[in-house]
Amino acid sequence: MSATDTGRKLQRAAIIFAIVLLIAFLLMFIVKAYHRHVLARDTARAAGAVPLVDIIRVRGSEAGGALTVPGETAAWYESTIFARVSGYVVSWHADIGDHVKSEEVLARIDTPELDAELQAAEAKLQVAKAQVKVKEADAAFAKSTYERWRDSPKGVVSDQEREDKKAGDAAAAAQLDAARAQVVLDQADVDRLSAFEKFKLVTAPYAGTVVERRIDIGNLVTAGSAAGNTPLYRMSQDDPIRVLVDVPQSAAPDLMKNGVPAQILVNDSPAGVIAGHITRTSDAINPQARTFRAELDIPNPHDRLVPGLYVQVAFQLQNGGLLSVPAAALTFSAEGPRVAVVGSDHTVHFRAVTIARDDGDRVQLASGVSSGDELVLNISNQIAEGQKVEPRSDAPSAPLANSQVR
């Protein structure tokens, strides 16, 4: 084969390869163009489709909603008992969980220093009383002496001597008064120390339950409740028992008053549900938490409740013309809370609302909606004002308090 024939064959192969590449490129271009066309067609169809949404219908109701807030139980009285005298614990007679009576002895304290101070004060008092007797004798002698010199005929004694005896009488009387005042002072010191002697017996301030014991025999205790001093006991009185709750300010018009009934639910307790009512409120809103404190006094004769329990307290609120809707029906923007109202032609219109009460999963609206309005639940941010929507045919229809889903 000549070189010319070989060159022609190579040229023919190159042309065939180029044609194959061109055909493959054209096929790929046609396939991609088809896929772009299909994607554009589907996008146009999706853009033109009416979004499916869940709709709730607002219905008015004369009854108000229930408000459940967390609370805790607290003792009627709770006291931390410190020593009033310094000394050593000789014995203790009450332990945790014991029910004690008022003035019952809880512990005994040995106070050698106090005992010595009392003995010294009593001895000092006896000295002061003896000193009074000495001053009484001196005063009587000075008085009789002055009377003799005073009644002596003029010229027998000089006026200077008479004045000197008068001054001696006055000085003796003053010294007697000072001695008597010292007796009073020393008696007060004895009475003070004697009063402290009574605190050697640590007693219960009221009938209650011992919650904590912090002492043992031989412990050194220091008088007072300073930061470094250890308390002896902690006790409480639990009948009646308090229930403390912090109520949102939105419920203040209904609940910031005495006598409002409530249901107290105690989880994991045989007490179950207990009926009660508000006994007192703070009559002021906490500016940090925007809540107010309410207290309920519950009879507790059989110790069904103990301090520190977590409870739930349910109140029935008045409606006051408010309309309740699920929180999922609200959307928030820079202008504030809004709802998406669906008109009779299935067109969405956003409407500003005023929230009067927030109950968590539901909100009470004071304005912006009317009974019978249809609202969109969990509206997408892709749905704009004036857009058409289609309610889901499989949406639930069970009523939700003051509103209904369809």
Backbone torsions as a table, in degrees:
resi	resn	phi	psi	omega
1	MET	NA	134.2	-177.4
2	SER	-78.6	164.5	178.4
3	ALA	-64.6	-30.2	180.0
4	THR	-66.8	-42.2	180.0
5	ASP	-65.1	-40.1	179.4
6	THR	-63.4	-40.0	179.6
7	GLY	-66.4	-38.2	179.5
8	ARG	-65.2	-40.4	-179.7
9	LYS	-64.1	-42.2	178.6
10	LEU	-64.0	-38.4	179.4
11	GLN	-66.1	-40.1	180.0
12	ARG	-65.8	-40.2	179.7
13	ALA	-64.4	-38.7	179.5
14	ALA	-65.2	-39.8	179.9
15	ILE	-65.2	-41.7	-179.8
16	ILE	-63.7	-42.3	179.5
17	PHE	-62.9	-41.3	178.5
18	ALA	-63.9	-40.4	179.0
19	ILE	-64.5	-39.1	178.8
20	VAL	-63.3	-43.6	178.0
21	LEU	-61.8	-40.8	179.9
22	LEU	-64.0	-42.3	179.4
23	ILE	-63.5	-42.2	179.5
24	ALA	-63.3	-41.0	178.4
25	PHE	-63.1	-42.5	179.2
26	LEU	-63.3	-40.1	179.7
27	LEU	-64.0	-44.7	179.4
28	MET	-62.9	-39.8	179.3
29	PHE	-64.6	-41.9	-179.8
30	ILE	-64.8	-41.8	-179.7
31	VAL	-64.3	-46.0	179.4
32	LYS	-63.9	-39.3	178.3
33	ALA	-63.9	-38.4	179.0
34	TYR	-64.8	-45.1	-179.9
35	HIS	-63.6	-38.4	177.0
36	ARG	-63.9	-38.2	179.2
37	HIS	-65.3	-44.0	179.3
38	VAL	-63.3	-43.6	179.5
39	LEU	-62.7	-42.9	178.9
40	ALA	-64.8	-39.3	179.0
41	ARG	-64.5	-44.8	-179.8
42	ASP	-66.3	-37.5	178.7
43	THR	-64.8	-41.6	178.4
44	ALA	-64.1	-40.0	178.6
45	ARG	-65.3	-43.4	-179.9
46	ALA	-64.1	-38.7	179.5
47	ALA	-67.4	-32.7	-178.9
48	GLY	-85.1	-10.2	-178.8
49	ALA	-74.4	148.4	178.5
50	VAL	-83.2	124.9	-178.8
51	PRO	-64.4	142.5	174.8
52	LEU	-88.4	133.1	-177.9
53	VAL	-136.8	158.3	172.1
54	ASP	-91.3	135.5	-175.1
55	ILE	-118.9	138.0	170.1
56	ILE	-118.8	144.0	177.5
57	ARG	-106.5	124.8	-179.1
58	VAL	-75.9	131.0	177.8
59	ARG	-128.2	135.1	178.9
60	GLY	-75.3	157.0	179.3
61	SER	-151.2	141.9	177.9
62	GLU	-78.1	-27.1	-177.6
63	ALA	-80.7	144.3	176.2
64	GLY	-84.9	174.3	179.9
65	GLY	-91.0	170.1	178.0
66	ALA	-94.0	140.9	176.6
67	LEU	-118.9	121.1	178.5
68	THR	-115.5	124.5	-178.5
69	VAL	-128.0	149.7	177.6
70	PRO	-74.9	151.9	178.1
71	GLY	-150.1	-177.7	177.7
72	GLU	-146.6	154.6	178.1
73	THR	-90.0	149.6	179.0
74	ALA	-142.0	148.4	-178.6
75	ALA	-66.0	152.2	175.0
76	TRP	-65.1	-47.6	169.8
77	TYR	-126.1	143.5	172.0
78	GLU	-142.7	123.0	-172.5
79	SER	-129.5	138.9	170.4
80	THR	-102.2	121.7	-172.3
81	ILE	-100.8	118.6	176.5
82	PHE	-106.4	164.1	175.5
83	ALA	-74.6	140.7	175.3
84	ARG	-97.1	-10.1	176.7
85	VAL	-133.4	153.4	178.7
86	SER	-91.6	141.4	179.4
87	GLY	168.1	-157.1	-178.6
88	TYR	-116.4	142.9	179.0
89	VAL	-73.9	119.1	177.8
90	VAL	-85.4	-41.6	-178.7
91	SER	-161.5	155.7	171.0
92	TRP	-129.3	147.4	-170.2
93	HIS	-125.3	2.2	179.7
94	ALA	-136.5	136.8	179.8
95	ASP	-120.8	174.3	-177.3
96	ILE	-60.6	140.2	-179.9
97	GLY	88.3	-10.2	179.7
98	ASP	-73.9	138.9	173.8
99	HIS	-95.6	118.5	-174.5
100	VAL	-115.3	158.5	177.5
101	LYS	-94.4	165.2	176.8
102	SER	-63.4	136.3	-179.6
103	GLU	68.8	9.2	175.7
104	GLU	-70.9	140.2	-176.8
105	VAL	-73.5	126.4	178.8
106	LEU	-98.6	-35.8	-178.1
107	ALA	-159.6	162.7	177.4
108	ARG	-124.0	138.4	-177.4
109	ILE	-120.2	131.3	174.5
110	ASP	-89.3	128.0	-173.8
111	THR	-127.2	77.2	-178.7
112	PRO	-62.8	-37.7	-179.9
113	GLU	-66.8	-42.4	178.1
114	LEU	-64.0	-39.8	179.2
115	ASP	-62.1	-41.7	179.6
116	ALA	-66.3	-40.4	178.4
117	GLU	-63.1	-38.4	179.6
118	LEU	-66.8	-42.8	178.3
119	GLN	-62.1	-41.5	179.0
120	ALA	-65.2	-39.3	179.8
121	ALA	-66.8	-38.3	178.2
122	GLU	-66.8	-40.2	177.6
123	ALA	-64.7	-41.6	178.0
124	LYS	-61.9	-36.5	177.5
125	LEU	-64.5	-40.9	179.1
126	GLN	-65.0	-38.3	176.7
127	VAL	-62.8	-42.2	-179.8
128	ALA	-65.1	-37.4	177.9
129	LYS	-66.6	-40.3	177.6
130	ALA	-64.9	-37.7	178.5
131	GLN	-64.0	-32.7	177.1
132	VAL	-63.3	-41.3	-179.8
133	LYS	-64.5	-39.4	177.2
134	VAL	-63.0	-44.0	-179.2
135	LYS	-68.7	-30.4	175.9
136	GLU	-65.2	-42.6	179.0
137	ALA	-65.1	-42.9	178.5
138	ASP	-62.7	-40.8	-178.8
139	ALA	-66.7	-39.8	179.3
140	ALA	-64.1	-42.3	179.1
141	PHE	-65.3	-43.0	-179.5
142	ALA	-65.2	-36.0	-179.6
143	LYS	-68.4	-45.4	-179.5
144	SER	-65.1	-37.5	178.7
145	THR	-63.3	-45.3	-179.6
146	TYR	-64.2	-38.9	-179.8
147	GLU	-63.7	-38.3	178.3
148	ARG	-65.7	-45.5	179.8
149	TRP	-69.6	-31.2	178.8
150	ARG	-69.8	-37.4	-175.9
151	ASP	-89.9	-0.3	178.2
152	SER	-67.2	147.3	179.3
153	PRO	-60.0	148.5	-178.7
154	LYS	-66.2	132.4	-177.6
155	GLY	101.3	-18.5	178.0
156	VAL	-77.2	-42.9	176.6
157	VAL	-121.9	154.7	-179.1
158	SER	-80.8	157.8	177.9
159	ASP	-63.9	-31.7	-179.6
160	GLN	-66.6	-41.3	178.9
161	GLU	-66.5	-38.5	178.7
162	ARG	-62.5	-41.7	179.4
163	GLU	-68.3	-32.5	179.1
164	ASP	-66.5	-41.5	178.4
165	LYS	-67.1	-33.8	177.6
166	LYS	-64.8	-44.1	178.5
167	ALA	-64.1	-37.6	178.2
168	GLY	-63.5	-39.0	177.9
169	ASP	-63.6	-45.2	-179.8
170	ALA	-64.2	-40.3	179.9
171	ALA	-65.2	-40.7	179.2
172	ALA	-64.6	-39.0	178.2
173	ALA	-65.5	-39.3	179.0
174	ALA	-65.8	-41.7	179.0
175	GLN	-64.1	-35.5	176.3
176	LEU	-64.7	-42.1	177.5
177	ASP	-62.7	-40.6	179.2
178	ALA	-64.6	-38.9	179.0
179	ALA	-65.3	-42.4	178.4
180	ARG	-65.1	-38.4	177.3
181	ALA	-64.4	-35.6	178.0
182	GLN	-65.6	-35.6	176.7
183	VAL	-62.9	-44.0	178.8
184	VAL	-61.6	-42.5	180.0
185	LEU	-63.9	-45.5	-179.8
186	ASP	-67.3	-34.2	177.6
187	GLN	-65.4	-38.8	178.3
188	ALA	-63.9	-38.5	178.5
189	ASP	-65.5	-40.5	176.9
190	VAL	-64.2	-42.2	179.4
191	ASP	-63.4	-39.3	179.6
192	ARG	-62.5	-48.0	-179.2
193	LEU	-68.1	-34.3	176.8
194	SER	-65.0	-36.9	177.1
195	ALA	-64.0	-40.3	177.0
196	PHE	-64.8	-30.4	178.1
197	GLU	-59.5	-31.6	179.5
198	LYS	-66.9	-25.4	-179.0
199	PHE	-78.8	0.8	171.8
200	LYS	-63.4	-24.4	174.2
201	LEU	-98.5	114.3	177.4
202	VAL	-84.9	118.5	-175.1
203	THR	-118.3	160.2	179.1
204	ALA	-76.4	132.1	-179.7
205	PRO	-72.7	-19.3	178.9
206	TYR	-161.7	170.3	176.2
207	ALA	-73.5	126.6	-177.3
208	GLY	-172.3	-159.6	-176.3
209	THR	-117.9	135.1	175.6
210	VAL	-77.2	118.8	-177.5
211	VAL	-94.1	-31.8	-175.5
212	GLU	-151.3	139.0	173.4
213	ARG	-121.8	128.7	-175.2
214	ARG	-119.0	12.4	-175.8
215	ILE	-124.9	162.7	172.1
216	ASP	-147.1	168.1	-176.8
217	ILE	-61.5	133.4	179.2
218	GLY	92.7	-10.1	179.8
219	ASN	-65.5	139.2	172.7
220	LEU	-85.5	125.3	179.7
221	VAL	-117.7	147.9	-178.6
222	THR	-115.9	138.7	-177.9
223	ALA	-67.2	144.0	175.0
224	GLY	103.0	172.6	-177.3
225	SER	-117.7	34.8	177.9
226	ALA	-65.5	168.2	-173.7
227	ALA	-59.7	-34.9	-177.2
228	GLY	-85.3	-6.2	-177.3
229	ASN	-86.2	138.0	-179.6
230	THR	-89.0	129.6	176.2
231	PRO	-68.9	152.4	179.1
232	LEU	-83.3	-49.9	-176.5
233	TYR	-140.9	160.6	165.5
234	ARG	-131.8	129.7	-177.4
235	MET	-138.5	161.6	-177.3
236	SER	-144.2	158.8	172.3
237	GLN	-116.4	123.2	-169.0
238	ASP	-111.8	10.4	177.8
239	ASP	-133.9	109.8	-1.0
240	PRO	-73.4	172.1	178.8
241	ILE	-119.4	148.1	-178.8
242	ARG	-94.5	146.4	170.0
243	VAL	-118.5	121.3	-176.1
244	LEU	-107.1	129.5	177.9
245	VAL	-135.3	148.9	173.5
246	ASP	-108.3	114.0	-171.9
247	VAL	-100.1	136.0	177.8
248	PRO	-60.6	147.2	-177.7
249	GLN	-63.0	-22.2	179.4
250	SER	-64.1	-23.4	180.0
251	ALA	-96.1	5.6	-177.1
252	ALA	-57.9	-42.3	-179.6
253	PRO	-59.0	-31.2	-178.5
254	ASP	-90.8	-34.0	-167.6
255	LEU	-113.0	-9.7	179.4
256	MET	-83.7	60.7	177.4
257	LYS	-161.9	154.0	-177.6
258	ASN	-79.0	152.3	174.8
259	GLY	90.9	-1.9	-179.8
260	VAL	-69.8	125.7	-178.4
261	PRO	-69.4	155.2	-179.3
262	ALA	-152.3	161.0	174.9
263	GLN	-119.1	124.1	-179.8
264	ILE	-102.9	119.5	179.7
265	LEU	-106.0	123.3	179.6
266	VAL	-109.7	110.4	179.8
267	ASN	-71.7	146.1	175.9
268	ASP	55.5	38.4	179.3
269	SER	-141.3	141.8	177.2
270	PRO	-67.2	-10.0	179.7
271	ALA	-64.6	-30.8	178.9
272	GLY	66.1	-136.5	-179.6
273	VAL	-96.3	129.3	-177.6
274	ILE	-119.9	131.6	177.9
275	ALA	-83.1	141.7	178.1
276	GLY	-157.8	-172.1	177.4
277	HIS	-152.8	157.9	179.5
278	ILE	-67.2	125.0	-180.0
279	THR	-93.7	-37.9	-179.4
280	ARG	-157.5	155.1	175.8
281	THR	-132.5	166.0	-179.4
282	SER	-73.7	-19.4	-177.2
283	ASP	56.4	29.6	178.0
284	ALA	-158.5	146.9	179.8
285	ILE	-94.1	133.4	173.8
286	ASN	-71.4	115.4	-175.1
287	PRO	-67.3	-20.6	178.6
288	GLN	-80.4	-46.9	-175.7
289	ALA	-97.9	-11.8	-176.3
290	ARG	56.8	43.1	175.8
291	THR	-133.0	167.8	172.7
292	PHE	-131.0	151.8	-176.7
293	ARG	-87.0	132.7	174.2
294	ALA	-125.9	143.2	-180.0
295	GLU	-124.6	140.7	176.7
296	LEU	-122.2	130.7	177.8
297	ASP	-98.4	120.9	-175.5
298	ILE	-116.1	126.1	173.2
299	PRO	-59.8	138.6	-174.9
300	ASN	-141.7	57.0	-173.2
301	PRO	-67.7	-28.3	-176.3
302	HIS	-107.4	18.5	178.2
303	ASP	55.3	41.3	175.0
304	ARG	-65.6	-31.5	179.3
305	LEU	-114.5	148.0	175.9
306	VAL	-125.9	157.0	-179.7
307	PRO	-62.4	146.9	175.5
308	GLY	91.1	3.9	179.8
309	LEU	-74.7	142.9	170.6
310	TYR	-84.9	127.8	-179.5
311	VAL	-132.8	166.2	172.8
312	GLN	-119.2	132.7	-176.9
313	VAL	-117.1	123.2	-177.3
314	ALA	-108.0	132.3	176.8
315	PHE	-120.4	149.5	173.4
316	GLN	-101.2	118.2	-177.0
317	LEU	-93.4	152.8	173.9
318	GLN	-77.7	147.5	-178.1
319	ASN	-72.9	-48.0	178.9
320	GLY	63.5	28.1	178.8
321	GLY	81.4	8.9	-179.2
322	LEU	-85.3	155.8	176.7
323	LEU	-114.3	130.1	-177.1
324	SER	-98.3	132.0	177.5
325	VAL	-135.7	156.5	176.0
326	PRO	-64.1	147.8	178.1
327	ALA	-62.4	-25.0	179.5
328	ALA	-68.4	-12.3	179.5
329	ALA	-83.0	-7.9	-177.3
330	LEU	-96.9	147.6	170.0
331	THR	-131.0	149.8	-173.7
332	PHE	-120.4	140.2	178.8
333	SER	-140.2	-175.0	179.3
334	ALA	-63.9	-25.6	-180.0
335	GLU	-82.1	-9.3	-179.1
336	GLY	116.5	-170.2	-178.4
337	PRO	-69.8	143.1	178.7
338	ARG	-141.1	162.1	171.2
339	VAL	-125.4	153.7	177.4
340	ALA	-99.8	107.3	-178.5
341	VAL	-92.4	131.5	179.2
342	VAL	-99.4	122.1	179.7
343	GLY	-78.8	179.2	-179.1
344	SER	-64.9	-22.7	178.0
345	ASP	-94.0	15.1	178.3
346	HIS	64.3	30.2	177.1
347	THR	-101.4	136.3	-177.9
348	VAL	-86.5	132.4	174.1
349	HIS	-132.0	126.1	179.4
350	PHE	-83.8	137.1	-176.1
351	ARG	-134.2	132.4	177.9
352	ALA	-72.4	142.7	-179.1
353	VAL	-130.2	162.0	176.5
354	THR	-115.5	121.9	179.8
355	ILE	-85.6	118.5	178.6
356	ALA	-92.6	-30.7	-177.2
357	ARG	-153.1	133.3	179.3
358	ASP	-110.7	112.6	-179.1
359	ASP	-103.9	18.6	179.0
360	GLY	95.5	-95.5	-179.8
361	ASP	-78.8	-10.9	178.4
362	ARG	-133.9	153.3	177.4
363	VAL	-129.6	148.1	176.6
364	GLN	-100.8	125.1	-177.4
365	LEU	-103.4	132.9	179.1
366	ALA	-92.6	-22.6	-179.6
367	SER	-157.9	161.8	176.2
368	GLY	107.5	-23.3	179.1
369	VAL	-133.4	160.9	177.7
370	SER	-130.8	158.7	177.0
371	SER	-60.4	131.9	-178.1
372	GLY	99.8	-14.9	177.3
373	ASP	-64.2	145.7	176.7
374	GLU	-106.6	125.8	-175.6
375	LEU	-116.9	148.1	178.4
376	VAL	-87.6	132.9	176.0
377	LEU	-90.5	138.2	175.9
378	ASN	49.1	54.2	-176.4
379	ILE	-67.4	139.7	179.3
380	SER	-77.5	148.3	177.6
381	ASN	-73.3	-3.1	176.7
382	GLN	-85.3	-13.4	-179.9
383	ILE	-87.9	125.2	-174.9
384	ALA	-107.3	169.2	176.6
385	GLU	-58.5	131.7	177.5
386	GLY	83.5	3.2	-178.7
387	GLN	-80.8	147.1	177.0
388	LYS	-80.0	142.8	175.8
389	VAL	-134.6	164.7	179.6
390	GLU	-129.1	119.9	177.4
391	PRO	-62.2	143.8	177.7
392	ARG	-68.8	135.4	-179.8
393	SER	-74.8	-21.5	-178.5
394	ASP	-102.1	17.7	-179.4
395	ALA	-69.9	146.4	178.8
396	PRO	-66.1	153.1	-177.0
397	SER	-121.7	8.5	179.8
398	ALA	-70.7	141.4	-179.8
399	PRO	-68.5	145.2	175.1
400	LEU	-120.2	93.5	179.8
401	ALA	53.2	-114.5	-176.3
402	ASN	-90.8	10.8	179.4
403	SER	-137.4	165.6	-176.7
404	GLN	-136.5	138.2	179.2
405	VAL	-97.8	142.9	173.2
406	ARG	-141.8	NA	NA
